[in-house]
Amino acid sequence: MKTDRLYGITVYLLNHGQTSASELARHFEVSVRTIQRDIDSLCCAGIPIIAANGSNGGYAIAEGFKMDGHVISQDEFSYMLTALKGLSSVTRNAKTNEIYEKVLALSGRNNHMGMVLDFSVLREGDEKLLQMLQTAVLNRKAVEFTYTNNSGETRIHCVEPVAVIYRWYAWYLLAYSEVRKDYRIYKLVRMEDARITDKSFTKEHMPAEDILAESNKSYKENVKPTKVTLKCSPGAVYRIREYLNGKVTGVLEDGYAIMEIHVVENEQWWIGVILSLEDTIEIQEPEYIRRRVVTSAKKILSLYQEL
């Protein structure tokens, strides 16, 4: 266990640079004192670790140090190859296939880990757009497109793309808006007439992971999901679990379940899920959510009055 942690600390410092003992302790779920002993062990093993004192101090590995490539185990090669194969199924990028072949040659052929990641369905309808946006990111060129937002408003955007992201069951573009002076997320399915411009980036952008972490923090602070209580038939319970992450809080004598879900009120998709389940579920509270769903149902019904 200690050997794995020593290796992990070495890799972490190589990837992240100077890191405090307390941050290493949090990451590896041990005490600061254990980290200090581990650092001593690494120094004794010849790893050139530099310690910096003070409030901004920490540990770092001397510049120029590289690890022996043979430290990667066969199991670890298997995980790498599986991930690369999954990525290739999404992008069909020649570079990804090239890297896969190189890693495969290094690892040998016996590296099956019993898992296949087939994400090919994710590229349906978005493949050319995905490739174009990735090209723009790599070449540091702004992209222009027509975009329709959640309120149905359409206008032209010119942004600096940082990364394409798959989350919430859809593809998005994380980009910097020079007009807004901030980062924005655009849903690819709402983009039309996208093209790469001749405009170069106006600034150096942080890694996408850091931007998203800050965005997620702000989102959680400003968007408070609403708790909705549902009465569900036995057959609807698994659907609410699957589609709305519902939790059963009680079971009635007739077999119906009381469930709770949490929704963002200005989004529409969850209403569609509820309406699609027809009379197998009933909103119990809050009352204004009940009225909102009833209003949506009446609007749909009004289209079919002649039938």
N, C-alpha and C positions, 0 to 999 in steps of 0.2 A: 504493500500500500504506500509506504514511504517512498519507494523507488519511483512509482507512478507519479507521486506528487512532485518529487524533485524534477522529473522530466517535464511535468506540466508547468512548473514555475519557470523553468528555463525557456520553454516555448512561449509562455505568456510574456515574459520580459522581452524576448526577441520581437514579438509582434506589437507590444504596446509601449515599449520604452520604459522610462523611469516610472516606477510605481511604488507607492507607500506600502509599508508593512501591514497597515490596517486594511488597505484595499486588497492586498494579496490574501490576508486572513479571511476576509468576507468571501472572496471568490472561491477559495479552496475549503471553506467551512472549517477552519481550525483557528487556534489562538494565535495572537501576535507572537508570543514566545515560541510557538512551534515554527512559525515562519522564520524567525531569527535563527533557530537551530538549523533549519533547512538551508538557509543561506550560508551558514558556516560549513555545512556538509558539501554544498556545491563549490565553495571556494577551495576546500580541501581536495576536491575532485578535479581541480584545474579550470573550472569555469570562471572566466575573468569578470567577476561582478564588482561594480563600483557602487559604494554607498555614499549618499549625499545627506548631510545633516541639515537641520532647520525645519521650519514649518512646511516648506515646499520640498522637503527631502524625500528620499526613497532609495530604491535599488534599481540599477540598470546594468546591462551587459555591455562591455567595452565594444566600441564600434569595430567592425571588421570580423567579429567572431561568427562562425557559421557552424551549424550542426552537421554531423555525418548523415548522409542520406539513408544509410542502412538502419537508422533507428526506427524507421517506419515498419510496422509489423505487417504480416500478410492480411490479418483481419482489417487493419486500418486501410490498406490498399483496397480491400473489397468495398469498404464504405465510400472511399473516394471514387471508385469506378462506378458504383451504383448511382451516386449523386451526379456524376458527369453524364451518365447515360440518361438519367431523368432530365437533366438540363437540355441535352441534345434533342430529346423528344419534343421539347417545347419550341426551341429556336431553330432547329435544323441548321445551326451555324457551323460552317466548315472549321472554324478555329476550335470550337468545342470538340468536334470529332478528332481533330489533330491532337489535342491535349489528351483525350481519352486513349488514343493509340499509344502515345508516349508513356503514359502511366501504366497501361496494360503491358507494354514491353518491359518496363522496370519491375513489375510485380510478378510476372510469370502468368500462366494461364489458369492455374487452379485457385481462383479467388471468388467463387460464387458464395454469396452471403444469404441466399434464400429469400431475397426480396427484389422485386422489380418495380421501378417507379416509372409509370407510363403517363406522362402529362400531355400527350399529343392532343387531347381534346381541348386543351387550353389555348391552342393556337388557331382554332377554327374561327375564321372571319377576321382575325387580327394579325395574321402572320406577316404580311407585307408592311403593315404599319409598325409592328414590333421591330422588324429589321431596320426600317427607316429611322425610328427613334433611337435605337441603339447606335446606329451610324452617326447620328447627330451628337449623341453623348460623347462618343469616342473622338470625334473631330472638333468638339467644343464649338458647335454652331447652333444658333437659335433656330427654333422651328415656329412656323406660323400655321394656324388652323382656325376653322370656324367651330365654335363650341356652344352647345345648348345646355344651360345649367338645370338644376333640379326644379327651378321655378318656370321653366319654359322660355327663358330669355336667351336669345342668340346673338353672339357678337364674335368678332375676330380677335384672337389672342396671338401675341408673339412672345415666346418665353424661352428661357435657357434650360434645356432638359438636363436633369441630374441622374435619373434612373427610371426604368420601367419596373413596376411592382405588381405582383399578383397577391391580392388580399381581398377579403370579404367576397370571395367567389367571382372576382372580376379583375381585369387588367386596368392599371392606372399609370399615369405619368406624373412623377414628382418633378417639379420644375420651378425655376425662379422667375417671378414676374417683375420686370423692370418698372412697370407702371405702379404695381402695388408695393414694390420694395420689400417683398416677402416671398416665401415659398408657398406654392399652391399644389393641390393634387387634382388632376383631371382624369375623368373616366374615359377610356379609349373609345367605348361604344358611342359616346356623345360627340366625338371629334369627326369633322369632315374636312376634305380638301387640305389635308396636312402636307406640308412641304418643308424641306430644309432651306434656310436662307443663307445669305453670304455674311450675315452678322456674327462676329465672334463673341464669345462670352465677355461680359463686362467686369466679372470678378471671379475669384477662386472660390469654389463651393466646398463646403464641408462634406464628409462622406454621407451617403444617403441614410445610413443607419442612425447617425447622430441627428440629422434633420428630422427623421421620423420619430425618434425618441422624444425630441422636444415638442413636436407636433402632437404626439399622443398624450403627453403630459398636459399640454394646453387644452386639448379636447376633453380630457377627463375632468379638468377643473371647471370648464365652461358648459359642458353638456351633461345634464343630470337626467339619466333615464327614468321613465315613469313606471312604477309597478302597476301591473294590470292583473286582476284576479279573474280566472276563467273556471267555468264548470264544463267538464269534458266527458264525453262518452268514453267507455273503455277503448273503443277502436281509434279514438282521436288522440289518446294520450301519447302514443309513440310519435305521432306526427308533430305534436307541439314540442316534444323533446327534441326531435330532429331538426325542425325548421326554426323554432323560436327559443331553443334552449330552455324550455319550461321545466319547472320543478313541481312535483306533486307535494302538496302540503296537507292533504287529507283525502279520505275516501268516504263517500256517503253510503247509506244503506242500500240504495238502488244500484250501486256499483259505479256510479259516476264519480269522477275525481275532481278535486279542487286543485288548480294549478296556478302558479305565479310565473309571469314573464316580465321582462323589463324591456321597454321600447323607447326609441327616440321619437318624440311626437311629430317632428316635422318631416320624418321619413314616411314613405307610402307603402313600401313592400310588405310590411307586417300586416297591414289592413287587408291586402290581397290574400295573404295566407289564411287569415281568419275567415274571410268571405268564401274562400275556396272549400272550406270544411263545412259549409252550409249549416245544417241544424244539429251537427254533432258537438258544437261548442257554443257556449253563451258567456258573454262578458258580464261579470258580476259587478265589478267596480274598477275604476271610478265611473261615476254616472256620465260625465261629459265625454268619456271615451265611448261608452255605450251609444250615446246620441250621435257621435261622429261616425261610427260604423253603420248605424241605422240610416243616416243621411246618405252615405255612400251606396248602401243597398237600394234605397229609394231611387237614386239617380239611375242606377243600372236598370231597375224595374221599369222606369218610365220609358225606356227605349223599346220595351216589348209590350206595351199596353194593348196593342192591336191583336196580339196573339191570344 
